[in-house]
């Protein structure tokens, strides 16, 4: 497996690659696949993509752009999308994968432990991250409850929809953002724990994945959806939009991508393209914030040949990726890089005599652990 630096990736993206016939990458669920091919004399290869549910549309768009390059000629994609933790475990159990795009790094680490991904997968300036977003609060049309931030969603009677941290990486980012709202604004860890208890007491739907949570909210469940910014933007692009609020304190969501040890050679070209300006441009068009190793969360649309109006569905069409007053990161605010002790402290499952994590315990106390 090749590990490329961002500098090399940007150089590759800057070169004018020879155009070939185009294709897109349909999606599936674990056990089901989609497939498309580009026709040229280049030997055919199939890239098996296994991902968490949220970036499905972005990866389709990137695949179509990749097909227009020399490296992408005659490449077939087979895809599987679902909850990040479930997808990671499925790959360990034998689901074919050449490239994984998961919600949290711990789900890639599981593949490292199984000998399926090189331990150096997260070397380089981007630290293995291929897409980023932030946590937002989805609300009903007109924001009838006047939700402006985190404190508003723990008020009595407010119904919250969020995925389950046991299966969903999106849920873990949501919970950490809520915790950070307290601790990074002068609160104690005890107060942050109480805040999480109140939040999960208000949860009325604890879904399997971030995409399932969005669908539940769109179907009429709940007053507030804890979501990725890009999920809200994509929903609007699909004509199913809901309003969303960016709280003063949010968390930078960092989604990893990695090549499997036994991957087809084209998978390395794919990862290079994903990280290139052309690949990151497609992420931006679907509502993700392109990876920025110098200033996390900041987006310079000009660098991708984009204008604000190109990002359809954003809450503010003139500023689709606004700066967050307090944007937290794993590294700066939770003892990163990586999840390390974060996983056990917040999401420990209580097995083998270990205590429940703070979030796991909050869910258990809410009575929604099996929902």
Beta strands, then each sheet from edge to edge (+ up, - down):
strand 1: 45-52
strand 2: 75-82
strand 3: 99-101
strand 4: 129-139
strand 5: 160-163
strand 6: 203-207
strand 7: 224-228
strand 8: 243-245
strand 9: 249-259
strand 10: 326-328
sheet 1: 2+ 1+ 3+ 9- 4+ 7- 5- 6-
sheet 2: 2+ 1+ 3+ 9- 10-
sheet 3: 2+ 1+ 3+ 9- 4+ 8-
end
